[in-house]
Amino acid sequence: MLKSYNYNVVASGAAPTITVKQTQIIDRSGGKKPYTIEYLQKRFGVTVTTQTPDPNLPAGADIQIIIGADYKTS
């Protein structure tokens, strides 16, 4: 879905745990992508959190989205 809106998706894969109940969006850009963050909050209906960069994420991954069981396609 994000690729269809011309977002640069650098990687996708399974969540770190088997059951993630709530969708999570993590800003790892240090606040450098405010318009993208605003769009994603509205699109997924969640509040973005911030964390320090994860060394396990691919280079260039500014925002991490973990789709939870609560996600419904529309």
PDB file of N, CA, C and O in Angstrom:
ATOM      1  N   MET A   1       0.822  -1.176   0.000  1.00  0.00           N
ATOM      2  CA  MET A   1       0.000   0.000   0.000  1.00  0.00           C
ATOM      3  C   MET A   1       0.873   1.248   0.000  1.00  0.00           C
ATOM      4  O   MET A   1       0.603   2.191  -0.745  1.00  0.00           O
ATOM      5  N   LEU A   2       1.919   1.266   0.830  1.00  0.00           N
ATOM      6  CA  LEU A   2       2.784   2.446   0.889  1.00  0.00           C
ATOM      7  C   LEU A   2       3.531   2.671  -0.422  1.00  0.00           C
ATOM      8  O   LEU A   2       3.726   3.814  -0.837  1.00  0.00           O
ATOM      9  N   LYS A   3       3.941   1.606  -1.064  1.00  0.00           N
ATOM     10  CA  LYS A   3       4.614   1.750  -2.355  1.00  0.00           C
ATOM     11  C   LYS A   3       3.697   2.397  -3.382  1.00  0.00           C
ATOM     12  O   LYS A   3       4.161   3.156  -4.233  1.00  0.00           O
ATOM     13  N   SER A   4       2.397   2.106  -3.313  1.00  0.00           N
ATOM     14  CA  SER A   4       1.458   2.691  -4.270  1.00  0.00           C
ATOM     15  C   SER A   4       1.338   4.199  -4.097  1.00  0.00           C
ATOM     16  O   SER A   4       0.910   4.892  -5.020  1.00  0.00           O
ATOM     17  N   TYR A   5       1.712   4.723  -2.922  1.00  0.00           N
ATOM     18  CA  TYR A   5       1.731   6.161  -2.674  1.00  0.00           C
ATOM     19  C   TYR A   5       3.136   6.741  -2.842  1.00  0.00           C
ATOM     20  O   TYR A   5       3.413   7.857  -2.402  1.00  0.00           O
ATOM     21  N   ASN A   6       4.007   5.984  -3.474  1.00  0.00           N
ATOM     22  CA  ASN A   6       5.379   6.392  -3.773  1.00  0.00           C
ATOM     23  C   ASN A   6       6.283   6.545  -2.554  1.00  0.00           C
ATOM     24  O   ASN A   6       7.244   7.315  -2.587  1.00  0.00           O
ATOM     25  N   TYR A   7       5.982   5.822  -1.484  1.00  0.00           N
ATOM     26  CA  TYR A   7       6.896   5.790  -0.338  1.00  0.00           C
ATOM     27  C   TYR A   7       8.010   4.811  -0.641  1.00  0.00           C
ATOM     28  O   TYR A   7       7.790   3.795  -1.300  1.00  0.00           O
ATOM     29  N   ASN A   8       9.197   5.112  -0.166  1.00  0.00           N
ATOM     30  CA  ASN A   8      10.347   4.243  -0.364  1.00  0.00           C
ATOM     31  C   ASN A   8      10.344   3.181   0.736  1.00  0.00           C
ATOM     32  O   ASN A   8      10.712   3.467   1.875  1.00  0.00           O
ATOM     33  N   VAL A   9       9.938   1.979   0.405  1.00  0.00           N
ATOM     34  CA  VAL A   9       9.902   0.869   1.356  1.00  0.00           C
ATOM     35  C   VAL A   9      11.218   0.122   1.203  1.00  0.00           C
ATOM     36  O   VAL A   9      11.453  -0.530   0.186  1.00  0.00           O
ATOM     37  N   VAL A  10      12.086   0.219   2.228  1.00  0.00           N
ATOM     38  CA  VAL A  10      13.412  -0.387   2.114  1.00  0.00           C
ATOM     39  C   VAL A  10      13.430  -1.852   2.491  1.00  0.00           C
ATOM     40  O   VAL A  10      14.330  -2.578   2.070  1.00  0.00           O
ATOM     41  N   ALA A  11      12.455  -2.313   3.277  1.00  0.00           N
ATOM     42  CA  ALA A  11      12.396  -3.725   3.650  1.00  0.00           C
ATOM     43  C   ALA A  11      11.031  -4.037   4.241  1.00  0.00           C
ATOM     44  O   ALA A  11      10.324  -3.149   4.716  1.00  0.00           O
ATOM     45  N   SER A  12      10.678  -5.302   4.203  1.00  0.00           N
ATOM     46  CA  SER A  12       9.481  -5.779   4.897  1.00  0.00           C
ATOM     47  C   SER A  12       9.773  -7.180   5.393  1.00  0.00           C
ATOM     48  O   SER A  12      10.634  -7.880   4.859  1.00  0.00           O
ATOM     49  N   GLY A  13       9.053  -7.574   6.412  1.00  0.00           N
ATOM     50  CA  GLY A  13       9.281  -8.893   6.979  1.00  0.00           C
ATOM     51  C   GLY A  13       8.329  -9.141   8.127  1.00  0.00           C
ATOM     52  O   GLY A  13       7.450  -8.326   8.410  1.00  0.00           O
ATOM     53  N   ALA A  14       8.509 -10.263   8.781  1.00  0.00           N
ATOM     54  CA  ALA A  14       7.651 -10.653   9.890  1.00  0.00           C
ATOM     55  C   ALA A  14       7.986  -9.838  11.137  1.00  0.00           C
ATOM     56  O   ALA A  14       9.120  -9.399  11.325  1.00  0.00           O
ATOM     57  N   ALA A  15       6.978  -9.647  11.981  1.00  0.00           N
ATOM     58  CA  ALA A  15       7.163  -8.934  13.247  1.00  0.00           C
ATOM     59  C   ALA A  15       8.081  -9.743  14.165  1.00  0.00           C
ATOM     60  O   ALA A  15       8.213 -10.958  14.013  1.00  0.00           O
ATOM     61  N   PRO A  16       8.716  -9.053  15.121  1.00  0.00           N
ATOM     62  CA  PRO A  16       9.652  -9.754  16.005  1.00  0.00           C
ATOM     63  C   PRO A  16       8.992 -10.774  16.927  1.00  0.00           C
ATOM     64  O   PRO A  16       9.662 -11.677  17.427  1.00  0.00           O
ATOM     65  N   THR A  17       7.697 -10.643  17.158  1.00  0.00           N
ATOM     66  CA  THR A  17       6.978 -11.636  17.949  1.00  0.00           C
ATOM     67  C   THR A  17       5.823 -12.165  17.125  1.00  0.00           C
ATOM     68  O   THR A  17       5.417 -11.546  16.141  1.00  0.00           O
ATOM     69  N   ILE A  18       5.304 -13.293  17.520  1.00  0.00           N
ATOM     70  CA  ILE A  18       4.247 -13.932  16.738  1.00  0.00           C
ATOM     71  C   ILE A  18       2.963 -13.114  16.767  1.00  0.00           C
ATOM     72  O   ILE A  18       2.326 -12.943  15.728  1.00  0.00           O
ATOM     73  N   THR A  19       2.573 -12.611  17.916  1.00  0.00           N
ATOM     74  CA  THR A  19       1.331 -11.865  18.020  1.00  0.00           C
ATOM     75  C   THR A  19       1.600 -10.437  18.470  1.00  0.00           C
ATOM     76  O   THR A  19       1.990 -10.188  19.610  1.00  0.00           O
ATOM     77  N   VAL A  20       1.387  -9.527  17.568  1.00  0.00           N
ATOM     78  CA  VAL A  20       1.463  -8.109  17.887  1.00  0.00           C
ATOM     79  C   VAL A  20       0.020  -7.622  17.889  1.00  0.00           C
ATOM     80  O   VAL A  20      -0.642  -7.652  16.851  1.00  0.00           O
ATOM     81  N   LYS A  21      -0.471  -7.176  19.032  1.00  0.00           N
ATOM     82  CA  LYS A  21      -1.884  -6.813  19.142  1.00  0.00           C
ATOM     83  C   LYS A  21      -2.201  -5.474  18.502  1.00  0.00           C
ATOM     84  O   LYS A  21      -3.214  -5.343  17.814  1.00  0.00           O
ATOM     85  N   GLN A  22      -1.351  -4.478  18.718  1.00  0.00           N
ATOM     86  CA  GLN A  22      -1.631  -3.140  18.201  1.00  0.00           C
ATOM     87  C   GLN A  22      -0.567  -2.712  17.202  1.00  0.00           C
ATOM     88  O   GLN A  22       0.625  -2.949  17.396  1.00  0.00           O
ATOM     89  N   THR A  23      -1.018  -2.084  16.144  1.00  0.00           N
ATOM     90  CA  THR A  23      -0.110  -1.540  15.145  1.00  0.00           C
ATOM     91  C   THR A  23       0.774  -0.476  15.792  1.00  0.00           C
ATOM     92  O   THR A  23       0.310   0.332  16.597  1.00  0.00           O
ATOM     93  N   GLN A  24       2.043  -0.491  15.430  1.00  0.00           N
ATOM     94  CA  GLN A  24       3.004   0.455  15.984  1.00  0.00           C
ATOM     95  C   GLN A  24       3.747   1.146  14.848  1.00  0.00           C
ATOM     96  O   GLN A  24       4.102   0.523  13.847  1.00  0.00           O
ATOM     97  N   ILE A  25       3.972   2.428  15.018  1.00  0.00           N
ATOM     98  CA  ILE A  25       4.801   3.176  14.084  1.00  0.00           C
ATOM     99  C   ILE A  25       5.886   3.839  14.909  1.00  0.00           C
ATOM    100  O   ILE A  25       5.600   4.554  15.869  1.00  0.00           O
ATOM    101  N   ILE A  26       7.121   3.600  14.533  1.00  0.00           N
ATOM    102  CA  ILE A  26       8.263   4.095  15.297  1.00  0.00           C
ATOM    103  C   ILE A  26       9.082   5.030  14.416  1.00  0.00           C
ATOM    104  O   ILE A  26       9.590   4.634  13.367  1.00  0.00           O
ATOM    105  N   ASP A  27       9.199   6.277  14.861  1.00  0.00           N
ATOM    106  CA  ASP A  27       9.995   7.279  14.147  1.00  0.00           C
ATOM    107  C   ASP A  27      11.450   7.130  14.574  1.00  0.00           C
ATOM    108  O   ASP A  27      11.798   7.401  15.723  1.00  0.00           O
ATOM    109  N   ARG A  28      12.278   6.709  13.663  1.00  0.00           N
ATOM    110  CA  ARG A  28      13.699   6.547  13.929  1.00  0.00           C
ATOM    111  C   ARG A  28      14.514   7.603  13.181  1.00  0.00           C
ATOM    112  O   ARG A  28      15.736   7.505  13.070  1.00  0.00           O
ATOM    113  N   SER A  29      13.799   8.623  12.666  1.00  0.00           N
ATOM    114  CA  SER A  29      14.463   9.661  11.873  1.00  0.00           C
ATOM    115  C   SER A  29      14.921  10.841  12.712  1.00  0.00           C
ATOM    116  O   SER A  29      15.591  11.740  12.204  1.00  0.00           O
ATOM    117  N   GLY A  30      14.570  10.848  13.983  1.00  0.00           N
ATOM    118  CA  GLY A  30      14.898  12.000  14.809  1.00  0.00           C
ATOM    119  C   GLY A  30      14.024  13.207  14.491  1.00  0.00           C
ATOM    120  O   GLY A  30      14.449  14.347  14.676  1.00  0.00           O
ATOM    121  N   GLY A  31      12.804  12.963  14.014  1.00  0.00           N
ATOM    122  CA  GLY A  31      11.880  14.049  13.710  1.00  0.00           C
ATOM    123  C   GLY A  31      12.094  14.698  12.360  1.00  0.00           C
ATOM    124  O   GLY A  31      11.557  15.777  12.108  1.00  0.00           O
ATOM    125  N   LYS A  32      12.863  14.073  11.486  1.00  0.00           N
ATOM    126  CA  LYS A  32      13.187  14.668  10.190  1.00  0.00           C
ATOM    127  C   LYS A  32      12.122  14.452   9.123  1.00  0.00           C
ATOM    128  O   LYS A  32      12.259  14.957   8.010  1.00  0.00           O
ATOM    129  N   LYS A  33      11.071  13.715   9.439  1.00  0.00           N
ATOM    130  CA  LYS A  33      10.033  13.401   8.451  1.00  0.00           C
ATOM    131  C   LYS A  33       8.638  13.761   8.976  1.00  0.00           C
ATOM    132  O   LYS A  33       7.778  12.885   9.056  1.00  0.00           O
ATOM    133  N   PRO A  34       8.393  15.022   9.334  1.00  0.00           N
ATOM    134  CA  PRO A  34       7.125  15.373   9.986  1.00  0.00           C
ATOM    135  C   PRO A  34       5.883  15.132   9.125  1.00  0.00           C
ATOM    136  O   PRO A  34       4.848  14.724   9.653  1.00  0.00           O
ATOM    137  N   TYR A  35       5.959  15.372   7.828  1.00  0.00           N
ATOM    138  CA  TYR A  35       4.789  15.183   6.972  1.00  0.00           C
ATOM    139  C   TYR A  35       4.470  13.699   6.810  1.00  0.00           C
ATOM    140  O   TYR A  35       3.302  13.309   6.795  1.00  0.00           O
ATOM    141  N   THR A  36       5.489  12.890   6.690  1.00  0.00           N
ATOM    142  CA  THR A  36       5.283  11.449   6.589  1.00  0.00           C
ATOM    143  C   THR A  36       4.696  10.907   7.886  1.00  0.00           C
ATOM    144  O   THR A  36       3.774  10.092   7.862  1.00  0.00           O
ATOM    145  N   ILE A  37       5.224  11.356   9.007  1.00  0.00           N
ATOM    146  CA  ILE A  37       4.719  10.922  10.306  1.00  0.00           C
ATOM    147  C   ILE A  37       3.246  11.305  10.450  1.00  0.00           C
ATOM    148  O   ILE A  37       2.437  10.492  10.898  1.00  0.00           O
ATOM    149  N   GLU A  38       2.895  12.528  10.076  1.00  0.00           N
ATOM    150  CA  GLU A  38       1.510  12.979  10.170  1.00  0.00           C
ATOM    151  C   GLU A  38       0.589  12.109   9.323  1.00  0.00           C
ATOM    152  O   GLU A  38      -0.480  11.706   9.783  1.00  0.00           O
ATOM    153  N   TYR A  39       0.995  11.817   8.095  1.00  0.00           N
ATOM    154  CA  TYR A  39       0.194  10.964   7.214  1.00  0.00           C
ATOM    155  C   TYR A  39       0.012   9.579   7.816  1.00  0.00           C
ATOM    156  O   TYR A  39      -1.105   9.063   7.855  1.00  0.00           O
ATOM    157  N   LEU A  40       1.096   8.974   8.286  1.00  0.00           N
ATOM    158  CA  LEU A  40       1.019   7.617   8.822  1.00  0.00           C
ATOM    159  C   LEU A  40       0.147   7.541  10.069  1.00  0.00           C
ATOM    160  O   LEU A  40      -0.579   6.565  10.256  1.00  0.00           O
ATOM    161  N   GLN A  41       0.212   8.555  10.922  1.00  0.00           N
ATOM    162  CA  GLN A  41      -0.651   8.577  12.108  1.00  0.00           C
ATOM    163  C   GLN A  41      -2.122   8.571  11.694  1.00  0.00           C
ATOM    164  O   GLN A  41      -2.931   7.845  12.271  1.00  0.00           O
ATOM    165  N   LYS A  42      -2.460   9.374  10.703  1.00  0.00           N
ATOM    166  CA  LYS A  42      -3.844   9.426  10.235  1.00  0.00           C
ATOM    167  C   LYS A  42      -4.239   8.132   9.535  1.00  0.00           C
ATOM    168  O   LYS A  42      -5.332   7.610   9.757  1.00  0.00           O
ATOM    169  N   ARG A  43      -3.368   7.625   8.706  1.00  0.00           N
ATOM    170  CA  ARG A  43      -3.670   6.424   7.921  1.00  0.00           C
ATOM    171  C   ARG A  43      -3.878   5.196   8.798  1.00  0.00           C
ATOM    172  O   ARG A  43      -4.801   4.415   8.567  1.00  0.00           O
ATOM    173  N   PHE A  44      -3.029   5.025   9.797  1.00  0.00           N
ATOM    174  CA  PHE A  44      -3.097   3.834  10.641  1.00  0.00           C
ATOM    175  C   PHE A  44      -3.848   4.061  11.947  1.00  0.00           C
ATOM    176  O   PHE A  44      -4.126   3.101  12.665  1.00  0.00           O
ATOM    177  N   GLY A  45      -4.184   5.313  12.273  1.00  0.00           N
ATOM    178  CA  GLY A  45      -4.937   5.599  13.478  1.00  0.00           C
ATOM    179  C   GLY A  45      -4.188   5.320  14.764  1.00  0.00           C
ATOM    180  O   GLY A  45      -4.792   4.923  15.761  1.00  0.00           O
ATOM    181  N   VAL A  46      -2.886   5.521  14.753  1.00  0.00           N
ATOM    182  CA  VAL A  46      -2.063   5.315  15.946  1.00  0.00           C
ATOM    183  C   VAL A  46      -1.146   6.517  16.140  1.00  0.00           C
ATOM    184  O   VAL A  46      -0.899   7.279  15.205  1.00  0.00           O
ATOM    185  N   THR A  47      -0.649   6.677  17.351  1.00  0.00           N
ATOM    186  CA  THR A  47       0.301   7.727  17.645  1.00  0.00           C
ATOM    187  C   THR A  47       1.711   7.193  17.437  1.00  0.00           C
ATOM    188  O   THR A  47       2.057   6.118  17.925  1.00  0.00           O
ATOM    189  N   VAL A  48       2.506   7.943  16.718  1.00  0.00           N
ATOM    190  CA  VAL A  48       3.881   7.544  16.442  1.00  0.00           C
ATOM    191  C   VAL A  48       4.725   7.718  17.696  1.00  0.00           C
ATOM    192  O   VAL A  48       4.601   8.712  18.413  1.00  0.00           O
ATOM    193  N   THR A  49       5.583   6.737  17.949  1.00  0.00           N
ATOM    194  CA  THR A  49       6.525   6.835  19.058  1.00  0.00           C
ATOM    195  C   THR A  49       7.927   7.030  18.482  1.00  0.00           C
ATOM    196  O   THR A  49       8.145   6.841  17.285  1.00  0.00           O
ATOM    197  N   THR A  50       8.862   7.405  19.329  1.00  0.00           N
ATOM    198  CA  THR A  50      10.242   7.564  18.881  1.00  0.00           C
ATOM    199  C   THR A  50      11.136   6.627  19.665  1.00  0.00           C
ATOM    200  O   THR A  50      10.885   6.341  20.835  1.00  0.00           O
ATOM    201  N   GLN A  51      12.160   6.163  19.024  1.00  0.00           N
ATOM    202  CA  GLN A  51      13.159   5.308  19.639  1.00  0.00           C
ATOM    203  C   GLN A  51      14.487   5.575  18.964  1.00  0.00           C
ATOM    204  O   GLN A  51      14.549   6.145  17.875  1.00  0.00           O
ATOM    205  N   THR A  52      15.538   5.158  19.624  1.00  0.00           N
ATOM    206  CA  THR A  52      16.857   5.280  19.017  1.00  0.00           C
ATOM    207  C   THR A  52      16.975   4.304  17.856  1.00  0.00           C
ATOM    208  O   THR A  52      16.257   3.305  17.819  1.00  0.00           O
ATOM    209  N   PRO A  53      17.852   4.566  16.923  1.00  0.00           N
ATOM    210  CA  PRO A  53      17.995   3.680  15.771  1.00  0.00           C
ATOM    211  C   PRO A  53      18.276   2.241  16.174  1.00  0.00           C
ATOM    212  O   PRO A  53      19.050   1.974  17.094  1.00  0.00           O
ATOM    213  N   ASP A  54      17.641   1.333  15.477  1.00  0.00           N
ATOM    214  CA  ASP A  54      17.804  -0.102  15.698  1.00  0.00           C
ATOM    215  C   ASP A  54      18.876  -0.609  14.731  1.00  0.00           C
ATOM    216  O   ASP A  54      18.706  -0.500  13.517  1.00  0.00           O
ATOM    217  N   PRO A  55      19.967  -1.157  15.246  1.00  0.00           N
ATOM    218  CA  PRO A  55      21.026  -1.627  14.346  1.00  0.00           C
ATOM    219  C   PRO A  55      20.606  -2.797  13.463  1.00  0.00           C
ATOM    220  O   PRO A  55      21.305  -3.125  12.504  1.00  0.00           O
ATOM    221  N   ASN A  56      19.479  -3.430  13.770  1.00  0.00           N
ATOM    222  CA  ASN A  56      19.007  -4.562  12.970  1.00  0.00           C
ATOM    223  C   ASN A  56      18.169  -4.134  11.768  1.00  0.00           C
ATOM    224  O   ASN A  56      17.865  -4.953  10.900  1.00  0.00           O
ATOM    225  N   LEU A  57      17.793  -2.853  11.713  1.00  0.00           N
ATOM    226  CA  LEU A  57      17.029  -2.361  10.571  1.00  0.00           C
ATOM    227  C   LEU A  57      17.961  -2.039   9.417  1.00  0.00           C
ATOM    228  O   LEU A  57      19.122  -1.692   9.631  1.00  0.00           O
ATOM    229  N   PRO A  58      17.457  -2.152   8.188  1.00  0.00           N
ATOM    230  CA  PRO A  58      18.286  -1.808   7.035  1.00  0.00           C
ATOM    231  C   PRO A  58      18.682  -0.329   7.051  1.00  0.00           C
ATOM    232  O   PRO A  58      17.968   0.507   7.605  1.00  0.00           O
ATOM    233  N   ALA A  59      19.792  -0.026   6.454  1.00  0.00           N
ATOM    234  CA  ALA A  59      20.227   1.368   6.334  1.00  0.00           C
ATOM    235  C   ALA A  59      19.153   2.149   5.588  1.00  0.00           C
ATOM    236  O   ALA A  59      18.581   1.659   4.614  1.00  0.00           O
ATOM    237  N   GLY A  60      18.885   3.352   6.046  1.00  0.00           N
ATOM    238  CA  GLY A  60      17.889   4.189   5.397  1.00  0.00           C
ATOM    239  C   GLY A  60      16.483   4.007   5.922  1.00  0.00           C
ATOM    240  O   GLY A  60      15.558   4.644   5.418  1.00  0.00           O
ATOM    241  N   ALA A  61      16.288   3.155   6.924  1.00  0.00           N
ATOM    242  CA  ALA A  61      14.952   2.941   7.492  1.00  0.00           C
ATOM    243  C   ALA A  61      14.689   4.013   8.536  1.00  0.00           C
ATOM    244  O   ALA A  61      15.121   3.890   9.682  1.00  0.00           O
ATOM    245  N   ASP A  62      13.980   5.066   8.140  1.00  0.00           N
ATOM    246  CA  ASP A  62      13.677   6.172   9.037  1.00  0.00           C
ATOM    247  C   ASP A  62      12.450   5.909   9.891  1.00  0.00           C
ATOM    248  O   ASP A  62      12.337   6.418  11.006  1.00  0.00           O
ATOM    249  N   ILE A  63      11.532   5.110   9.363  1.00  0.00           N
ATOM    250  CA  ILE A  63      10.278   4.844  10.060  1.00  0.00           C
ATOM    251  C   ILE A  63      10.006   3.349   9.987  1.00  0.00           C
ATOM    252  O   ILE A  63      10.106   2.731   8.927  1.00  0.00           O
ATOM    253  N   GLN A  64       9.663   2.786  11.131  1.00  0.00           N
ATOM    254  CA  GLN A  64       9.350   1.359  11.195  1.00  0.00           C
ATOM    255  C   GLN A  64       7.864   1.214  11.499  1.00  0.00           C
ATOM    256  O   GLN A  64       7.350   1.844  12.423  1.00  0.00           O
ATOM    257  N   ILE A  65       7.177   0.382  10.720  1.00  0.00           N
ATOM    258  CA  ILE A  65       5.762   0.117  10.933  1.00  0.00           C
ATOM    259  C   ILE A  65       5.610  -1.367  11.246  1.00  0.00           C
ATOM    260  O   ILE A  65       6.050  -2.224  10.479  1.00  0.00           O
ATOM    261  N   ILE A  66       4.983  -1.657  12.381  1.00  0.00           N
ATOM    262  CA  ILE A  66       4.699  -3.040  12.760  1.00  0.00           C
ATOM    263  C   ILE A  66       3.181  -3.180  12.728  1.00  0.00           C
ATOM    264  O   ILE A  66       2.474  -2.570  13.529  1.00  0.00           O
ATOM    265  N   ILE A  67       2.692  -3.984  11.801  1.00  0.00           N
ATOM    266  CA  ILE A  67       1.255  -4.169  11.639  1.00  0.00           C
ATOM    267  C   ILE A  67       0.762  -5.147  12.700  1.00  0.00           C
ATOM    268  O   ILE A  67       1.261  -6.267  12.814  1.00  0.00           O
ATOM    269  N   GLY A  68      -0.223  -4.703  13.470  1.00  0.00           N
ATOM    270  CA  GLY A  68      -0.767  -5.525  14.538  1.00  0.00           C
ATOM    271  C   GLY A  68      -2.073  -6.187  14.140  1.00  0.00           C
ATOM    272  O   GLY A  68      -2.594  -5.960  13.048  1.00  0.00           O
ATOM    273  N   ALA A  69      -2.592  -7.008  15.038  1.00  0.00           N
ATOM    274  CA  ALA A  69      -3.859  -7.708  14.797  1.00  0.00           C
ATOM    275  C   ALA A  69      -5.025  -6.738  14.662  1.00  0.00           C
ATOM    276  O   ALA A  69      -6.058  -7.091  14.094  1.00  0.00           O
ATOM    277  N   ASP A  70      -4.873  -5.521  15.178  1.00  0.00           N
ATOM    278  CA  ASP A  70      -5.937  -4.511  15.109  1.00  0.00           C
ATOM    279  C   ASP A  70      -6.083  -3.871  13.724  1.00  0.00           C
ATOM    280  O   ASP A  70      -7.067  -3.176  13.472  1.00  0.00           O
ATOM    281  N   TYR A  71      -5.127  -4.093  12.834  1.00  0.00           N
ATOM    282  CA  TYR A  71      -5.132  -3.435  11.523  1.00  0.00           C
ATOM    283  C   TYR A  71      -6.244  -4.001  10.645  1.00  0.00           C
ATOM    284  O   TYR A  71      -6.407  -5.215  10.517  1.00  0.00           O
ATOM    285  N   LYS A  72      -6.992  -3.100  10.053  1.00  0.00           N
ATOM    286  CA  LYS A  72      -8.033  -3.483   9.119  1.00  0.00           C
ATOM    287  C   LYS A  72      -7.808  -2.750   7.810  1.00  0.00           C
ATOM    288  O   LYS A  72      -7.654  -1.528   7.800  1.00  0.00           O
ATOM    289  N   THR A  73      -7.790  -3.468   6.726  1.00  0.00           N
ATOM    290  CA  THR A  73      -7.621  -2.828   5.424  1.00  0.00           C
ATOM    291  C   THR A  73      -8.880  -2.061   5.080  1.00  0.00           C
ATOM    292  O   THR A  73      -9.985  -2.454   5.454  1.00  0.00           O
ATOM    293  N   SER A  74      -8.703  -0.979   4.374  1.00  0.00           N
ATOM    294  CA  SER A  74      -9.881  -0.188   3.975  1.00  0.00           C
ATOM    295  C   SER A  74      -9.810   0.208   2.534  1.00  0.00           C
ATOM    296  O   SER A  74     -10.715   0.874   2.031  1.00  0.00           O
TER     297      SER A  74
END
